[in-house]
Amino acid sequence: MFTALGEVINGQTTDQEMTMFRNTLNKISRYVFSCKTMVFYDYSYDRFIPGYVPPQDGLIVRQLGPEDASALGEILRLQASKETLFEPAFGVADALDRLQQGEYCFVCEYGGNIVGYLWFCLTSKYIPEIQSTLVLEPREVYVYNAYVVPAFRGRDIVPRLYRVGRSLLADRGFK
């Protein structure tokens, strides 16, 4: 395989060999990207600038409340239909339970529709994908479950959601 890869890089392959190499690479990449992966990042809030995010381009960032159940249901249904690899790990009832347990969710709206969301947990959190509980130290925050509707990607929605959530929680003593 290494010799074949070297030949591909050096351009010393026939069209048939190149096609076979591409097909093999496609099969490998499909397998690799079909595996579900969870990545944890550890960031200090000190690296981010807190503050209010004014509406831009018609996008409004705000905190999710129980009254938003039907709007959240719409984006979760859209996410389930569009995302075949990472489908939503929760439903509207789960979201309402999260809010009741003291978690925060910030949403980005456009034209009255939720186009993105991001969750913040302030206590220990069970993570079903890895069948483990993440135990937070006092004043730590676990940020998880971000999603943006495909048509709105590339517009810095998650950083906006993060900045608003970070600002609110930093004001309450979380790091």
DRENFIMAR-900664 format. One record per residue (C-alpha): residue number from 1; residue in one letter; chain; x, y, z. Coordinates in Angstrom, 1 decimal. Layout:
[NUM; "A"; "A"; [X; Y; Z]];
...
// end
This chain:
[1; "M"; "A"; [0.0; 0.0; 0.0]];
[2; "F"; "A"; [2.8; 2.4; 0.8]];
[3; "T"; "A"; [4.4; 1.8; -2.6]];
[4; "A"; "A"; [1.1; 2.4; -4.3]];
[5; "L"; "A"; [0.6; 5.6; -2.3]];
[6; "G"; "A"; [4.0; 6.8; -3.3]];
[7; "E"; "A"; [3.2; 6.0; -6.9]];
[8; "V"; "A"; [0.0; 8.0; -6.7]];
[9; "I"; "A"; [1.7; 11.0; -5.1]];
[10; "N"; "A"; [4.5; 10.9; -7.8]];
[11; "G"; "A"; [1.9; 10.5; -10.6]];
[12; "Q"; "A"; [3.2; 7.1; -11.7]];
[13; "T"; "A"; [-0.1; 5.3; -11.9]];
[14; "T"; "A"; [-2.4; 4.3; -14.7]];
[15; "D"; "A"; [-6.0; 5.6; -14.9]];
[16; "Q"; "A"; [-7.3; 2.2; -13.8]];
[17; "E"; "A"; [-4.9; 2.1; -10.8]];
[18; "M"; "A"; [-5.9; 5.6; -9.9]];
[19; "T"; "A"; [-9.6; 4.8; -10.0]];
[20; "M"; "A"; [-9.0; 1.7; -7.8]];
[21; "F"; "A"; [-7.0; 3.8; -5.3]];
[22; "R"; "A"; [-9.8; 6.5; -5.2]];
[23; "N"; "A"; [-12.5; 3.8; -4.7]];
[24; "T"; "A"; [-10.4; 2.2; -1.8]];
[25; "L"; "A"; [-9.8; 5.6; -0.3]];
[26; "N"; "A"; [-13.6; 6.4; -0.5]];
[27; "K"; "A"; [-14.5; 3.2; 1.2]];
[28; "I"; "A"; [-12.0; 3.9; 4.0]];
[29; "S"; "A"; [-13.2; 7.5; 4.5]];
[30; "R"; "A"; [-16.9; 6.4; 4.5]];
[31; "Y"; "A"; [-16.1; 3.9; 7.3]];
[32; "V"; "A"; [-14.0; 6.4; 9.3]];
[33; "F"; "A"; [-16.6; 9.1; 9.1]];
[34; "S"; "A"; [-19.5; 6.7; 9.9]];
[35; "C"; "A"; [-18.0; 6.0; 13.3]];
[36; "K"; "A"; [-19.5; 8.1; 16.0]];
[37; "T"; "A"; [-16.9; 10.1; 17.8]];
[38; "M"; "A"; [-17.1; 12.2; 20.9]];
[39; "V"; "A"; [-14.4; 14.8; 21.6]];
[40; "F"; "A"; [-14.0; 16.8; 24.8]];
[41; "Y"; "A"; [-12.4; 20.1; 24.9]];
[42; "D"; "A"; [-11.2; 21.9; 28.1]];
[43; "Y"; "A"; [-11.3; 25.7; 27.7]];
[44; "S"; "A"; [-11.1; 28.5; 30.2]];
[45; "Y"; "A"; [-13.8; 31.1; 30.0]];
[46; "D"; "A"; [-11.0; 33.7; 30.5]];
[47; "R"; "A"; [-10.0; 33.2; 26.8]];
[48; "F"; "A"; [-13.3; 34.5; 25.6]];
[49; "I"; "A"; [-14.7; 38.0; 25.6]];
[50; "P"; "A"; [-18.0; 38.2; 27.5]];
[51; "G"; "A"; [-20.7; 40.4; 26.4]];
[52; "Y"; "A"; [-24.0; 41.0; 24.8]];
[53; "V"; "A"; [-24.3; 39.9; 21.2]];
[54; "P"; "A"; [-26.5; 42.4; 19.3]];
[55; "P"; "A"; [-28.8; 41.1; 16.6]];
[56; "Q"; "A"; [-26.9; 40.8; 13.3]];
[57; "D"; "A"; [-28.3; 39.9; 9.9]];
[58; "G"; "A"; [-31.7; 39.3; 11.5]];
[59; "L"; "A"; [-30.2; 36.7; 13.9]];
[60; "I"; "A"; [-31.3; 37.0; 17.5]];
[61; "V"; "A"; [-29.6; 35.0; 20.4]];
[62; "R"; "A"; [-31.6; 34.4; 23.5]];
[63; "Q"; "A"; [-32.2; 31.9; 26.3]];
[64; "L"; "A"; [-34.6; 29.0; 25.6]];
[65; "G"; "A"; [-37.6; 28.7; 27.9]];
[66; "P"; "A"; [-40.3; 26.1; 28.4]];
[67; "E"; "A"; [-42.6; 28.2; 26.2]];
[68; "D"; "A"; [-40.3; 27.4; 23.2]];
[69; "A"; "A"; [-41.1; 23.6; 23.2]];
[70; "S"; "A"; [-42.9; 23.6; 19.8]];
[71; "A"; "A"; [-40.2; 25.7; 18.1]];
[72; "L"; "A"; [-37.5; 23.4; 19.6]];
[73; "G"; "A"; [-39.4; 20.4; 18.4]];
[74; "E"; "A"; [-39.3; 21.8; 14.8]];
[75; "I"; "A"; [-35.5; 22.1; 14.8]];
[76; "L"; "A"; [-35.0; 18.7; 16.4]];
[77; "R"; "A"; [-37.2; 17.1; 13.7]];
[78; "L"; "A"; [-35.2; 19.0; 11.0]];
[79; "Q"; "A"; [-32.0; 17.8; 12.6]];
[80; "A"; "A"; [-33.2; 14.2; 12.7]];
[81; "S"; "A"; [-34.1; 14.3; 9.0]];
[82; "K"; "A"; [-30.9; 16.1; 7.8]];
[83; "E"; "A"; [-28.2; 14.5; 10.0]];
[84; "T"; "A"; [-27.8; 10.8; 9.3]];
[85; "L"; "A"; [-24.5; 10.5; 11.3]];
[86; "F"; "A"; [-25.3; 12.5; 14.5]];
[87; "E"; "A"; [-29.0; 12.5; 15.1]];
[88; "P"; "A"; [-30.4; 14.4; 18.1]];
[89; "A"; "A"; [-29.7; 12.6; 21.3]];
[90; "F"; "A"; [-32.8; 14.1; 22.9]];
[91; "G"; "A"; [-36.3; 15.2; 22.3]];
[92; "V"; "A"; [-38.6; 18.0; 23.5]];
[93; "A"; "A"; [-39.5; 16.2; 26.8]];
[94; "D"; "A"; [-35.8; 15.7; 27.5]];
[95; "A"; "A"; [-35.1; 19.4; 26.8]];
[96; "L"; "A"; [-37.8; 20.4; 29.2]];
[97; "D"; "A"; [-36.4; 18.1; 31.9]];
[98; "R"; "A"; [-32.9; 19.6; 31.3]];
[99; "L"; "A"; [-34.4; 23.1; 31.9]];
[100; "Q"; "A"; [-36.2; 21.9; 35.0]];
[101; "Q"; "A"; [-32.9; 20.5; 36.3]];
[102; "G"; "A"; [-31.2; 23.9; 36.0]];
[103; "E"; "A"; [-29.5; 23.5; 32.6]];
[104; "Y"; "A"; [-29.4; 26.4; 30.2]];
[105; "C"; "A"; [-30.0; 26.4; 26.5]];
[106; "F"; "A"; [-29.4; 29.3; 24.2]];
[107; "V"; "A"; [-30.9; 29.6; 20.8]];
[108; "C"; "A"; [-30.4; 31.6; 17.7]];
[109; "E"; "A"; [-33.6; 32.7; 15.9]];
[110; "Y"; "A"; [-34.1; 34.0; 12.4]];
[111; "G"; "A"; [-37.6; 35.1; 11.4]];
[112; "G"; "A"; [-39.1; 33.6; 14.5]];
[113; "N"; "A"; [-37.6; 30.2; 13.8]];
[114; "I"; "A"; [-34.9; 28.5; 15.9]];
[115; "V"; "A"; [-31.9; 28.0; 13.6]];
[116; "G"; "A"; [-29.3; 26.9; 16.2]];
[117; "Y"; "A"; [-28.9; 25.9; 19.8]];
[118; "L"; "A"; [-26.3; 25.2; 22.5]];
[119; "W"; "A"; [-26.7; 23.6; 25.9]];
[120; "F"; "A"; [-24.9; 24.5; 29.2]];
[121; "C"; "A"; [-24.8; 22.1; 32.2]];
[122; "L"; "A"; [-23.7; 23.3; 35.6]];
[123; "T"; "A"; [-23.8; 20.0; 37.5]];
[124; "S"; "A"; [-22.8; 16.4; 36.8]];
[125; "K"; "A"; [-24.0; 15.1; 33.5]];
[126; "Y"; "A"; [-24.7; 11.5; 32.3]];
[127; "I"; "A"; [-23.5; 11.1; 28.7]];
[128; "P"; "A"; [-25.3; 8.1; 27.1]];
[129; "E"; "A"; [-23.0; 7.9; 24.1]];
[130; "I"; "A"; [-20.1; 6.9; 26.4]];
[131; "Q"; "A"; [-22.3; 5.5; 29.2]];
[132; "S"; "A"; [-20.5; 7.7; 31.8]];
[133; "T"; "A"; [-21.1; 10.6; 34.1]];
[134; "L"; "A"; [-19.1; 13.7; 33.7]];
[135; "V"; "A"; [-18.5; 15.2; 37.2]];
[136; "L"; "A"; [-18.0; 18.9; 37.3]];
[137; "E"; "A"; [-16.1; 20.8; 39.9]];
[138; "P"; "A"; [-17.9; 23.7; 41.6]];
[139; "R"; "A"; [-18.3; 26.6; 39.2]];
[140; "E"; "A"; [-17.4; 24.5; 36.1]];
[141; "V"; "A"; [-19.7; 24.4; 33.1]];
[142; "Y"; "A"; [-20.1; 21.6; 30.6]];
[143; "V"; "A"; [-21.1; 23.0; 27.1]];
[144; "Y"; "A"; [-22.6; 20.4; 24.8]];
[145; "N"; "A"; [-25.3; 19.6; 22.1]];
[146; "A"; "A"; [-24.7; 22.3; 19.6]];
[147; "Y"; "A"; [-26.6; 22.3; 16.3]];
[148; "V"; "A"; [-27.1; 24.8; 13.5]];
[149; "V"; "A"; [-29.5; 24.4; 10.6]];
[150; "P"; "A"; [-27.4; 23.7; 7.4]];
[151; "A"; "A"; [-28.6; 26.9; 5.6]];
[152; "F"; "A"; [-27.2; 29.0; 8.5]];
[153; "R"; "A"; [-23.8; 27.4; 9.0]];
[154; "G"; "A"; [-20.7; 29.5; 8.5]];
[155; "R"; "A"; [-22.4; 32.6; 10.2]];
[156; "D"; "A"; [-20.7; 32.2; 13.6]];
[157; "I"; "A"; [-23.9; 31.1; 15.3]];
[158; "V"; "A"; [-22.3; 28.7; 17.8]];
[159; "P"; "A"; [-19.7; 31.3; 18.9]];
[160; "R"; "A"; [-22.5; 33.8; 19.4]];
[161; "L"; "A"; [-24.5; 31.3; 21.5]];
[162; "Y"; "A"; [-21.4; 30.5; 23.4]];
[163; "R"; "A"; [-20.6; 34.1; 24.1]];
[164; "V"; "A"; [-24.1; 34.9; 25.4]];
[165; "G"; "A"; [-24.2; 31.8; 27.6]];
[166; "R"; "A"; [-20.7; 32.4; 28.9]];
[167; "S"; "A"; [-21.5; 36.0; 29.7]];
[168; "L"; "A"; [-24.6; 35.0; 31.7]];
[169; "L"; "A"; [-22.9; 32.2; 33.6]];
[170; "A"; "A"; [-19.7; 34.2; 34.2]];
[171; "D"; "A"; [-21.8; 36.9; 35.8]];
[172; "R"; "A"; [-23.2; 34.2; 38.1]];
[173; "G"; "A"; [-19.7; 33.0; 39.2]];
[174; "F"; "A"; [-19.1; 30.2; 36.8]];
[175; "K"; "A"; [-15.7; 29.8; 35.1]];
// end
